[in-house]
Every structure is written in structure tokens, then in C-alpha cells.
């Protein structure tokens, strides 16, 4: 059952899922354990460790400046060149802590993010002084500088505008907690600001998370940063479960690599859930509908084939190789090695096959086709109603005849059709030279085509007018007529004054012939439908990869939408019956090709429904695209997790600026060094109240990553 990254020990499960009764003396504290110890030690000394951590920040070697302006949102901090040099530079986006200094013990500290330089009150005097030196052609730097020490000291001051992200404070039971705003502030001169590094920075950006995804990185340029200890960044995989996650960035900026790290993290927590089932955990806790601890299904809609196939991007490996073979299903709509074929038996799965046809021709407004596509082929709710079932069976029989005529491979069990005719009709067909048949007892499908063709051609026969007069309804309702027109390619029956030769000399339209492009989606096998197999795999906590790389955009959209609808319907049915839905995570690459556009207001569109209703059904979406502005507002407004890499378009950046505190990063996001910045993102997670700039680790498939 364990993946190639190794099983979780019972102590891992304890730390990840809070099971205090589990003991594993063989467990050894690792890097993650050390990080968590910053919050709470096993001996209960976690609080004092955290206080020590904050005391560690208040080191004069880390002094970054003194605030001279402070309000609920912003702080202006006075800095000097000397302080900047001592702390290793203060990049845009870096974190500072401003401590209130008028108390003997820790009371509070404001978390700040550096946004941009700001003028100091003496700025104009400084500028005038330096201009005078330039005009006099004096030496202004180095050992020969002609600037007097007092002026040189004055010129070294500048200021930074910082956003106040929130407050660390001690609550009434002595715990240090973080609030995402400022309840109160004192005069700015009561504060000192310090640059965050090492363990204090690690604590602040990680919020007790579990899976390492990268390191803190503030800028493309790394002159100072390259000499500092890298601060690891962890994510909590539970942030993604049942939530919406966006990855925005241009091509080749590392979006796919980040997606793979999320898949890896989710697989690890799923592995932990598997282990729970083998331990002493009460079933009610595993099946908690608010947060079920059941194996997690993951489904990737792989437009470019980079997840389903080994590729150079992953050093000749692929994400699926991290899983045991029995925990991976790969699907394609063409036959190839290692893949299951994703096709529909149009004869057996009537509604699924017909929906393929409806979607394929949704933009075609030809009347004969519009009438055909509007036919109701669903089984009546009341199957005891003989009249309804008789008409339903006739419609299904004609529909199958249309498929046969179009050239869809015929499954053996549909070689013979059964539906109710009557003796008068059988006589009409026989007199028309189409043979003697009784559909009540079964009729070969090729003969059924002739039977229905003859019935429609002779529909002006007195039998049909007498039937309608006696029964108060026509023998062929509108749906059946539309199907007969489609099958025969004739809009009207034959009049008495027209010969058979003249009648069949021309056709009104292509009829069933237009279905032939859909033959590639059909299979004559009568196994369980592919979408049911996919749902079963996801319910078992497997990774499902749907390879869409061989299809055109229409095919990609068709399959992704159909599968999403089936999973959503299955989840909704379970929800309605009060049955547990395990978490299922959807992954969409190039989401702008699949998702509804920005102006699409159709809230019933499946992706909008998953975004709006997915949380209660334990359905999560992870979507990647280059175009923020192309995504429906209904999806964006319901997105909790964000990974943003380089965007070169002002319209995209303007759209992004609306969400969280990304406005602080807009200018930097437009700058990009291809050799340096792949995987450099700004990350906002559900459990973290502010954006963290991160260099995402490179995804690698390890042959043996067993840590037990």
C-alpha cells in the first residue's frame, strides 16, 4: 500500500492527525519535528520556546529600523545604510517584526511586509545637499570623500513603507497567537523593527504546516540572500482538500512543477489516512462527514500529456511512478499501452452516448438536427405505465437503428431489437416489400431499419389517421417523428401521387450520416461505463490521469466536462442519502481551455457548480492557467489558495490585484529572469493569513524515499 515515498510511521500519523494514543518508540525526530517543536514541546515547554524565539528576533544585529509613522494598515520605517548592510539587505516583500518596547516582558509585535521606499521629512534637504556636492564636483564616496561626517551620516537615512499584516500577542492564558489585523497601536517611537531570519522566520511563514514545498525567497536578485540560511516553507495539504486552488503564471514559470508538489503532498496525507484505518481509530472519526479521514482520490485532466507519460521535464520519469501500480489508473480515448480506453457504448449507455451527440452538435441549428437533439430518450419514471414504456421502447429502437445506419460497431446483444408494433403495421411493411416481421417477438436491427423506414414512408396510410382518431393521440409522437426523419433523411412521408423511385431519388438532409465523426468515441464492448470505473477508483483513493493530449479542444472539453458532471452527480447523490464522500481533488492544466469564461453567468455550468458547491461535497479544484482574466468570476471568488508566478500582462495583473494582498507584489510579478526565476511564486494559502514569497522545490520522483 505504501507509495514510493514510503509509508508513514504510526508516530507520523499521531503528529499529523492528533492521535495521542499511538506510540512508536522507533520514531526519530526529523526536520519537520524540529519545526513543530517551535510551537509545542512534548514536555509542555512549547510556550517558553516560542517566547525565546521572539526574544531571539530582538537582536541589535537584526535591527532594521525605527517606525516614525504607524496606523492600522501601514508603517513608515526609518532605516540607514549601516542597518541594511548589517542585516543582509531588506528586499521588497521581506518580513519585519515591530516590537512594542515600553513593557518589561513580551506584549505584542506587529508583523510588517516591506512594500516600497517612502520619502522622509528631511528628503528635500538631503536632495538639495547632494545636488550641491554634484554641482561643485566634489568626491562623494570612498576614502577621499569630501562630504563631512555629519552630512554623510544624514545622507545615509532613508525610509520604507510597510504593510501591517497583523499582530502577535499574548492572550489571557499566556499563549502567543496571531491576529490578522491591528486592534490597537501606540505612538510609533515606542517600536523597533527587526528583520526576520532563520527559525523565527520559519515559524511565522509556516503556521504549523507539514509538507515542505520550498524556501522563502524575496527577489530575483540573490546577492545577499545566497549567503543566508535558506528558510524552509511548509504547506498543510489539508488546505487543499475540498477547496479551490489557483496557479497563475506564464508558460515555463513552473506551474506544473508546483501542481506535482501539491499532488505529492496530498498523496502523503492520503497515505496517512490509509494508515489510520489499520490503527485503533473509531469508525465515526474516520467517517466524519465534515472532515472524513478516508483515502483521497485525485484526478488529473492532462491536456499536454505531461502527467500521463514519462517526460524530460521530470528527468524521464512521471508523477504516476510515485504510486504503486494498483493505486493509479490512466485513461485515454485512443488505445495505447498502459492506458484504459475511455469510450462509451452508444447502444448500451443511451443517455451518455446521446449527450455526447448533443454536445458535439450544440452549435448546429439545422432544423432536422435540432429536432433530433431535443428528443427525450430517458426512461419514464413510472415503468409500470405501459403506454409510456411502449413509446419509450420505440424511440430507443429507432435511435439504435440510426447508430447502426451511421456505422457504429454493433454489440452482439443488440443484433435483435424488441418493441411493440402491430399486425396492421407489419402488413404495411410486408406489402412494401420489406419482409414479414413481428417486432414484438424480436427483429434483426437491419430489418428494423427497413421496418421503420417503411412505416415513415407510408405514414399517410389510413391506419395512422384512424389510430389518431380512435386513441386521441398519434401513433408516432413528435419525438418518434424526429427520429424517423433522422433515420430516413426524409422530412415527409410519401404522397400517393409520387412513385417510390421519385420519392427515394433525393434526400432532404444528411440524417444519420452526420453522426459518423462520433464513431471514434464509441466502443462495442459492454463492460461497465468508463465514468463509473473512474468514480470507483477515486472513491478508493486512487490517482486517475485522463490523458487528453491526443484530442482537439472540443474533445478535451467534452470529456473533462462529462467526467466532472458524473463525479459531481455521484457526490450529490451520496450527500442526499447522507452517505460519506471521501475527498476528491480535480487538477486542470490550461484551465482557460476548459473553464467558463469571465463573463459566463451560467451558475449551472459544472465548473461553477463545483466551485460553489464543492466544499460541502468534499470536492476540491486545483487549476492552472496563464490568464487570470479568462477565468469565471464565480470560480475566482471562491478560490482559497493561490500560487502566482510571472505574469507579463497589465490586464492580468490588474485582475489579480483584486484578491488578498497581491497588490503588494504586482510590479515584481511583471519582472522575470528565465534562468533564475522558474518556480518563484507568491503563495497564499487558506490557513495562512498573508502571502508568502516562495521558491518551489523541484519535483523529483525518487526510486526509494522510504523513511521508516
C-alpha positions in Angstrom: 0.0 0.0 0.0 2.9 2.4 0.7 3.9 4.8 -2.0 7.5 5.1 -3.3 8.0 8.0 -0.9 7.5 5.5 1.9 4.8 4.7 4.4 4.1 6.9 7.4 5.0 5.6 10.8 2.3 5.5 13.5 4.1 8.4 15.2 3.9 10.3 11.9 0.2 9.6 11.9 0.0 10.8 15.5 1.7 14.1 14.8 -0.3 14.7 11.6 -3.7 13.7 12.8 -3.6 14.2 16.6 -3.9 10.6 17.8 -2.2 10.8 21.2 -2.7 7.1 22.0 -0.4 6.0 19.2 3.2 5.2 20.3 6.1 4.3 18.1 9.4 4.2 20.0 11.3 3.8 16.8 10.2 7.2 15.6 13.1 9.7 15.3 12.5 13.4 15.3 13.4 14.9 11.9 13.4 18.4 10.4 9.6 18.6 10.4 9.5 17.6 14.1 12.0 20.3 15.0 9.9 22.9 13.3 6.8 21.8 15.2 8.7 21.9 18.4 8.9 25.6 18.0 5.2 25.6 18.8 4.9 22.9 21.4 7.4 20.5 23.0 6.4 17.1 24.4 7.3 18.3 27.9 4.9 21.2 27.6 7.6 23.8 27.3 6.5 25.0 23.8 5.2 28.4 25.0 8.6 29.3 26.6 10.4 28.2 23.4 8.1 30.5 21.4 8.9 33.4 23.7 12.6 32.6 23.3 12.0 32.7 19.6 10.6 36.2 19.7 13.4 37.3 22.1 15.9 35.9 19.5 14.5 38.3 17.0 15.1 41.3 19.3 18.8 41.3 18.5 20.6 44.5 17.7 22.3 42.7 14.8 18.9 42.3 13.2 17.7 45.8 13.8 16.2 47.1 10.6 14.8 50.4 11.6 12.6 52.6 13.7 9.0 53.5 12.7 8.1 57.2 12.5 4.6 56.7 11.3 2.1 53.9 12.2 -1.6 53.3 11.6 -3.9 50.3 11.3 -2.7 49.4 7.8 0.8 50.9 7.2 4.0 51.8 8.9 6.8 54.0 7.7 10.2 52.8 9.0 13.4 54.9 9.1 16.4 52.9 8.1 20.1 53.5 7.4 22.6 52.1 5.0 24.5 50.7 8.0 21.5 48.8 9.3 20.6 47.4 5.9 24.2 46.2 5.4 24.3 44.5 8.8 21.0 42.6 8.3 22.0 41.4 4.8 19.7 43.8 2.9 16.0 44.5 3.1 14.4 43.2 -0.1 10.9 44.3 -1.2 8.4 41.9 0.2 10.6 40.8 3.2 9.1 40.4 6.7 9.9 42.6 9.7 8.7 42.4 13.3 8.0 45.7 15.1 8.2 45.2 18.9 6.5 47.5 21.4 9.3 48.3 23.8 7.6 50.0 26.7 6.9 46.8 28.7 9.4 44.6 30.6 8.0 41.4 29.0 6.6 40.5 25.6 3.2 42.0 25.0 2.9 42.3 21.2 4.7 42.6 17.9 3.4 43.8 14.6 4.2 41.8 11.5 5.2 44.0 8.7 5.9 43.5 5.0 8.2 45.8 3.1 6.4 47.4 0.2 8.5 50.3 -1.2 10.7 53.3 -0.3 8.9 56.3 1.0 10.2 59.9 1.5 11.4 61.0 4.9 10.6 64.5 6.2 14.1 65.7 5.5 14.2 64.3 2.0 14.2 67.7 0.2 17.1 69.0 2.3 19.1 65.8 1.6 18.4 66.1 -2.1 19.5 69.7 -2.2 22.7 68.9 -0.3 23.7 66.1 -2.6 22.9 68.2 -5.7 25.2 70.9 -4.3 28.0 68.4 -4.0 27.5 67.2 -7.5 27.5 70.8 -8.8 30.7 71.5 -7.0 32.2 68.3 -8.5 33.2 67.1 -5.1 34.1 63.5 -4.3 31.1 61.9 -2.6 32.3 58.4 -1.8 35.3 56.3 -0.8 38.2 57.2 1.4 38.6 60.5 -0.4 35.1 61.6 0.2 34.7 65.4 0.7 31.4 65.1 2.5 31.7 66.0 6.1 30.8 63.2 8.6 27.6 64.8 9.8 26.3 65.3 6.3 27.4 61.8 5.3 25.5 60.4 8.3 22.4 62.4 7.4 22.5 61.2 3.8 22.6 57.5 4.8 19.0 57.6 6.1 16.0 56.6 4.0 12.6 55.0 4.8 10.4 52.1 3.8 6.7 51.9 3.6 5.4 48.6 5.1 2.1 47.0 5.2 0.9 45.9 8.7 -0.1 42.2 8.2 -1.2 41.6 11.8 -0.3 41.3 15.4 1.4 38.6 17.5 0.3 39.0 21.1 -0.1 37.1 24.3 -3.6 36.1 25.2 -5.2 35.8 28.6 -3.9 32.2 29.2 -0.4 33.1 28.2 -0.4 31.7 24.6 1.1 33.7 21.8 -1.4 34.0 18.9 -1.6 35.9 15.6 -4.4 38.2 14.6 -4.7 39.3 11.0 -5.2 43.0 11.9 -4.2 45.6 14.5 -6.6 46.1 17.4 -4.6 49.0 18.9 -1.3 50.8 18.3 0.8 53.1 20.3 3.0 56.0 19.2 5.4 54.9 16.6 8.5 55.8 18.6 7.7 53.1 21.1 8.5 50.4 18.4 11.7 48.9 17.0 11.7 46.8 13.8 13.8 43.7 13.2 14.4 41.6 10.2 13.1 38.0 10.4 15.5 35.2 9.6 16.2 31.6 10.3 13.9 29.8 12.8 11.7 32.9 13.7 11.0 33.4 10.0 10.4 29.7 9.6 7.8 29.7 12.4 6.0 32.8 11.1 5.6 31.7 7.4 4.7 28.1 8.2 1.9 28.2 10.7 2.5 24.7 11.9 2.3 23.1 8.4 3.6 19.7 7.5 4.9 19.2 3.9 8.0 21.0 2.6 7.3 22.7 -0.7 10.1 25.2 -1.0 12.1 28.0 0.7 11.4 31.7 1.4 12.6 33.9 -1.5 12.1 37.6 -1.8 13.7 38.7 -5.1 15.1 37.6 -8.4 18.5 39.0 -7.4 20.2 36.9 -4.8 23.5 38.7 -3.9 22.6 39.0 -0.1 20.2 36.1 0.0 22.6 33.5 -1.4 24.8 33.8 1.8 21.8 33.4 4.2 20.5 30.1 5.6 17.5 29.1 3.5 14.3 29.2 5.4 12.0 26.2 4.5 8.4 26.7 3.7 5.8 24.0 4.5 2.2 23.6 3.4 -0.6 21.9 5.1 -2.1 19.5 2.5 -5.5 19.8 4.2 -5.6 23.4 3.0 -6.3 22.0 -0.5 -8.9 19.3 0.4 -12.4 20.4 -0.7 -11.0 23.9 -1.6 -10.2 25.8 -4.7 -6.6 26.4 -5.6 -5.3 28.6 -8.5 -1.9 28.6 -10.1 -1.4 31.6 -12.4 1.7 32.3 -14.5 3.1 32.3 -18.0 4.4 29.2 -19.7 7.6 27.8 -18.4 7.4 29.5 -15.0 7.0 26.3 -13.0 3.2 25.9 -12.7 3.2 22.2 -13.5 6.1 21.6 -11.1 4.0 23.2 -8.3 1.0 21.1 -9.2 3.1 17.9 -8.9 4.3 19.0 -5.4 0.6 19.5 -4.4 -0.2 16.1 -5.7 2.7 14.6 -3.8 1.6 16.4 -0.6 -2.0 15.2 -1.0 -0.8 11.6 -1.6 1.2 11.7 1.6 -1.8 12.8 3.7 -4.0 10.2 1.9 -1.4 7.6 2.8 -1.7 8.7 6.4 -5.5 8.3 6.2 -4.9 4.7 4.9 -2.7 4.0 7.9 -5.4 5.3 10.3 -7.8 2.6 9.2 -5.3 0.0 10.4 -4.9 1.6 13.8 -7.2 1.9 16.7 -9.4 4.7 15.4 -13.1 4.8 15.9 -15.0 4.5 12.6 -17.1 7.6 13.4 -14.0 9.7 13.3 -12.8 8.2 10.0 -16.2 8.9 8.5 -16.8 12.3 10.0 -18.8 14.0 7.1 -17.2 17.4 7.9 -13.7 16.1 7.6 -13.5 12.4 6.6 -10.2 10.7 7.1 -10.5 8.4 4.1 -8.1 7.9 1.3 -8.2 10.8 -1.1 -9.0 10.4 -4.8 -7.1 12.7 -7.3 -8.0 13.1 -10.9 -5.8 15.0 -13.4 -7.1 16.3 -16.7 -3.9 16.2 -18.6 -4.2 18.3 -21.7 -0.5 18.2 -22.7 0.2 14.6 -21.6 3.0 15.5 -19.2 1.4 13.7 -16.2 0.3 10.6 -18.0 3.6 10.0 -19.8 7.3 10.0 -18.9 9.0 13.2 -20.0 12.3 15.1 -20.0 10.8 17.7 -17.7 10.8 15.1 -14.9 14.2 13.6 -15.9 12.5 10.8 -17.9 10.0 10.0 -15.1 6.4 10.9 -14.3 4.2 11.7 -11.3 2.4 8.3 -11.5 5.6 6.5 -10.8 5.4 7.7 -7.2 2.4 5.5 -6.7 2.1 1.7 -6.5 0.6 0.4 -9.8 -2.6 -0.6 -8.1 -3.2 3.0 -7.0 -3.0 4.5 -10.4 -5.5 4.4 -13.3 -4.5 6.1 -16.7 -7.2 6.7 -19.3 -7.1 7.8 -22.9 -9.7 7.9 -25.7 -7.3 6.1 -28.0 -5.9 2.7 -27.5 -2.3 2.6 -26.2 -0.1 0.7 -23.8 -0.6 1.2 -20.1 -3.9 3.1 -20.6 -7.5 2.1 -20.3 -9.7 3.2 -23.2 -12.2 6.0 -22.4 -15.1 5.2 -24.8 -18.9 4.9 -24.5 -21.1 2.1 -25.8 -23.6 4.3 -27.5 -26.1 1.4 -27.9 -26.0 0.4 -24.2 -25.4 3.7 -22.4 -28.2 5.6 -24.2 -28.2 8.8 -22.2 -24.4 9.1 -22.1 -23.9 8.4 -25.8 -26.8 10.8 -26.7 -25.3 13.5 -24.5 -22.0 13.2 -26.5 -24.0 13.8 -29.7 -25.9 16.7 -28.1 -22.7 18.4 -27.0 -20.9 17.8 -30.3 -23.7 19.5 -32.3 -24.7 22.1 -29.7 -23.9 25.0 -32.1 -25.6 23.4 -35.1 -29.0 25.0 -35.8 -30.2 22.9 -38.7 -33.9 22.1 -38.1 -33.8 18.3 -38.6 -30.8 18.1 -36.2 -32.3 20.5 -33.6 -35.5 18.3 -33.6 -33.4 15.1 -33.3 -31.3 16.5 -30.4 -34.4 17.6 -28.5 -35.8 14.1 -28.3 -36.3 12.7 -24.8 -34.5 9.3 -24.6 -34.7 9.0 -20.8 -36.6 6.1 -19.3 -40.0 7.0 -17.8 -40.1 7.4 -14.1 -43.2 5.2 -14.0 -42.1 2.0 -15.7 -45.5 0.4 -15.0 -47.2 2.8 -17.4 -47.5 0.5 -20.5 -48.2 3.4 -22.9 -45.2 5.4 -21.8 -42.9 2.4 -21.9 -44.2 1.4 -25.4 -43.4 4.8 -26.8 -40.0 4.9 -25.0 -39.0 1.5 -26.4 -39.9 2.6 -30.0 -37.8 5.8 -29.6 -34.8 3.7 -28.3 -35.2 1.2 -31.2 -35.2 3.9 -33.8 -32.2 5.7 -32.1 -30.2 2.4 -32.2 -31.2 2.0 -35.9 -29.7 5.4 -36.5 -26.4 4.4 -34.9 -26.3 1.2 -36.9 -27.0 3.0 -40.2 -24.2 5.5 -39.3 -21.7 2.7 -39.0 -21.3 2.4 -35.2 -20.0 -1.1 -34.4 -22.9 -3.3 -33.2 -22.5 -5.2 -29.9 -23.8 -8.7 -30.2 -26.6 -8.3 -27.7 -28.2 -5.5 -29.8 -28.3 -7.5 -33.0 -32.0 -8.1 -32.2 -34.4 -5.4 -31.1 -37.7 -5.7 -29.3 -40.5 -3.2 -29.4 -44.3 -3.2 -29.8 -45.6 -3.0 -33.4 -48.9 -4.3 -34.5 -50.3 -6.6 -37.2 -51.6 -3.7 -39.4 -48.2 -2.1 -39.5 -46.5 -5.4 -40.1 -48.8 -5.9 -43.1 -47.9 -2.4 -44.4 -44.2 -3.2 -44.2 -44.6 -6.6 -45.8 -46.7 -5.1 -48.7 -43.9 -2.6 -49.1 -41.5 -5.4 -49.9 -39.6 -5.2 -46.6 -40.3 -8.7 -45.5 -42.5 -10.3 -42.8 -41.6 -9.2 -39.3 -43.1 -9.1 -35.8 -41.1 -6.7 -33.6 -43.0 -8.0 -30.5 -41.0 -11.2 -30.9 -37.8 -9.6 -31.9 -36.4 -8.2 -35.2 -32.9 -8.0 -36.5 -31.6 -4.5 -36.4 -31.0 -4.3 -40.1 -34.6 -5.4 -40.7 -35.8 -2.9 -38.1 -34.2 -0.1 -40.1 -36.3 -1.3 -43.1 -39.3 -1.7 -40.9 -39.2 1.9 -39.6 -38.3 3.3 -43.0 -41.4 1.7 -44.5 -43.5 2.9 -41.6 -42.4 6.5 -42.1 -42.7 6.4 -45.9 -46.3 5.1 -45.6 -47.3 7.4 -42.7 -50.1 8.9 -44.8 -51.7 5.5 -44.7 -55.3 5.4 -43.4 -54.1 3.3 -40.4 -52.4 6.3 -38.8 -55.3 8.7 -39.2 -57.7 6.1 -37.9 -55.4 5.4 -34.9 -55.2 9.1 -34.0 -59.0 9.4 -34.3 -59.6 6.4 -32.0 -56.8 7.0 -29.5 -56.9 10.8 -29.4 -53.1 10.8 -30.0 -50.9 10.0 -32.9 -49.2 6.6 -33.2 -45.9 8.5 -33.7 -45.4 11.3 -31.2 -43.1 14.3 -32.1 -40.1 12.6 -30.6 -40.5 9.5 -32.7 -41.2 11.5 -35.8 -38.0 13.4 -35.4 -36.1 10.2 -35.1 -37.8 8.7 -38.2 -36.9 11.8 -40.2 -33.3 11.5 -39.0 -33.2 7.8 -39.9 -34.9 8.1 -43.3 -33.4 11.5 -44.2 -36.9 12.4 -45.5 -38.8 15.2 -43.9 -42.2 13.9 -45.0 -43.9 10.6 -45.9 -44.6 9.7 -49.5 -47.7 11.1 -51.1 -49.9 8.7 -53.1 -49.2 10.6 -56.3 -45.4 10.1 -56.0 -43.7 6.9 -57.1 -41.3 5.1 -54.9 -38.5 5.8 -57.4 -39.1 9.6 -57.3 -39.5 9.6 -53.5 -36.2 8.0 -52.9 -34.4 9.8 -55.7 -33.4 12.6 -53.4 -32.9 13.2 -49.6 -33.7 16.3 -47.6 -30.6 16.2 -45.5 -27.7 14.0 -44.2 -29.6 12.5 -41.4 -27.7 9.7 -39.6 -24.7 10.3 -41.7 -23.7 13.3 -39.7 -23.1 11.0 -36.7 -20.0 9.4 -38.3 -17.4 11.7 -36.7 -18.6 10.4 -33.3 -17.8 6.8 -34.1 -14.3 7.3 -32.6 -15.9 7.8 -29.1 -17.8 4.5 -29.4 -16.9 1.0 -28.2 -18.8 -2.1 -28.9 -17.7 -3.7 -25.6 -20.4 -3.9 -22.9 -18.2 -3.6 -19.8 -19.0 -1.1 -17.1 -19.0 2.5 -18.4 -15.7 4.3 -18.1 -17.0 7.1 -15.9 -18.3 4.6 -13.3 -14.8 2.9 -13.2 -13.2 6.3 -12.8 -15.6 7.2 -9.9 -14.9 3.8 -8.2 -11.1 4.4 -8.5 -11.5 7.9 -6.9 -13.6 6.5 -4.1 -10.8 4.0 -3.4 -8.4 6.9 -3.1 -6.5 6.3 -6.4 -4.8 8.7 -8.7 -6.6 8.9 -12.0 -4.9 10.6 -15.0 -7.1 11.4 -18.0 -4.8 11.9 -21.0 -6.4 14.5 -23.3 -3.3 15.3 -25.3 -4.5 13.3 -28.3 -7.7 15.3 -28.8 -8.7 18.7 -30.2 -10.1 21.4 -27.9 -13.7 20.2 -28.5 -12.8 16.6 -27.4 -10.9 17.9 -24.4 -13.8 20.0 -23.3 -16.3 17.2 -23.9 -14.5 14.5 -21.8 -13.5 16.8 -18.9 -17.0 18.2 -18.6 -18.7 14.8 -18.8 -16.4 13.2 -16.2 -16.8 16.2 -13.9 -20.6 16.1 -14.2 -20.6 12.4 -13.3 -18.4 12.8 -10.3 -20.4 15.8 -9.1 -23.7 13.9 -9.6 -22.3 10.9 -7.7 -21.2 13.1 -4.8 -24.5 14.9 -4.7 -26.4 11.6 -4.6 -24.2 10.4 -1.7 -24.8 13.8 0.1 -28.6 13.5 -0.4 -28.5 9.9 1.0 -26.4 11.1 4.0 -23.5 8.8 2.8 -19.9 9.8 3.3 -18.0 11.4 0.4 -14.2 11.0 0.6 -12.2 13.9 -0.7 -11.7 14.1 -4.5 -9.3 16.6 -5.9 -9.6 17.8 -9.5 -6.5 19.0 -11.4 -6.9 21.1 -14.5 -3.9 22.3 -16.7 -4.5 25.1 -19.2 -7.8 25.7 -17.4 -8.7 28.6 -19.7 -9.4 26.0 -22.4 -12.0 24.2 -20.2 -13.5 26.6 -17.7 -16.3 29.0 -18.4 -15.1 32.5 -19.5 -15.0 35.5 -17.2 -18.4 36.8 -18.4 -20.2 33.4 -18.3 -23.0 33.9 -15.8 -24.3 30.4 -16.0 -24.1 29.2 -12.4 -25.3 25.7 -13.5 -22.2 25.2 -15.6 -20.4 22.3 -14.0 -17.1 24.0 -13.1 -19.1 26.9 -11.5 -21.1 24.3 -9.5 -18.1 22.6 -8.2 -16.6 25.9 -7.2 -19.8 27.0 -5.5 -21.0 23.7 -4.0 -17.9 21.5 -4.0 -16.9 22.2 -0.4 -20.0 20.5 1.1 -19.4 17.6 -1.3 -15.6 17.3 -0.4 -14.6 18.2 -4.0 -11.5 20.3 -4.5 -10.2 22.1 -7.6 -6.6 22.8 -8.5 -6.4 24.8 -11.7 -3.5 26.3 -13.6 -3.6 28.9 -16.4 -1.7 31.8 -17.9 -4.8 34.0 -17.9 -6.4 35.3 -14.7 -8.9 37.4 -16.6 -10.2 34.4 -18.6 -11.5 32.5 -15.5 -15.1 32.9 -14.5 -15.6 35.4 -11.6 -17.6 32.7 -9.8 -14.6 30.5 -9.6 -12.1 33.2 -8.7 -14.3 34.5 -5.9 -14.4 31.0 -4.4 -10.7 30.3 -4.6 -8.9 30.0 -1.3 -5.3 29.0 -2.3 -3.2 31.0 -4.8 0.3 30.3 -6.4 1.3 33.3 -8.6 4.4 33.3 -10.8 5.4 35.7 -13.5 2.7 37.5 -15.5 3.6 39.9 -18.3 0.2 41.5 -18.9 -1.1 44.5 -17.1 -4.7 43.3 -17.5 -3.9 40.0 -15.8 -2.0 41.8 -13.0 -4.9 44.3 -12.5 -7.3 41.4 -12.2 -5.1 39.7 -9.6 -4.8 42.9 -7.6 -8.4 42.5 -6.5 -7.6 39.5 -4.3 -6.0 39.3 -0.9 -2.8 41.4 -0.6 -1.3 40.6 -4.0 -1.3 44.3 -4.8 2.0 44.4 -2.8 3.6 42.2 -5.5 2.2 43.5 -8.7 5.3 45.2 -10.0 7.6 42.4 -9.1 5.4 39.8 -10.8 5.9 41.6 -14.1 9.7 41.1 -13.9 11.2 37.8 -14.8 14.6 36.2 -15.4 14.1 32.9 -17.3 17.3 31.4 -15.9 16.8 32.5 -12.3 13.1 32.6 -11.6 11.4 29.4 -12.6 9.4 28.2 -9.7 9.5 31.6 -7.9 5.9 32.2 -6.7 3.9 34.3 -4.3 1.8 31.9 -2.3 -1.4 32.5 -0.3 -2.9 29.5 1.5 -6.2 29.0 3.2 -4.6 28.6 6.7 -2.1 31.4 6.2 -3.5 35.0 6.6 -0.9 36.6 4.3 1.1 36.0 1.1 4.5 34.3 1.3 7.1 34.6 -1.5 8.5 31.1 -2.1 10.9 29.3 -4.4 9.2 26.0 -5.0 11.3 22.9 -4.7 11.9 20.9 -7.9 9.6 17.9 -8.1 11.5 14.6 -8.3 10.4 11.0 -8.5 12.7 9.1 -6.1 13.2 5.4 -6.5 13.3 4.8 -2.8 12.3 7.5 -0.4 11.3 5.2 2.4 11.9 6.9 5.8 10.8 4.1 8.1 
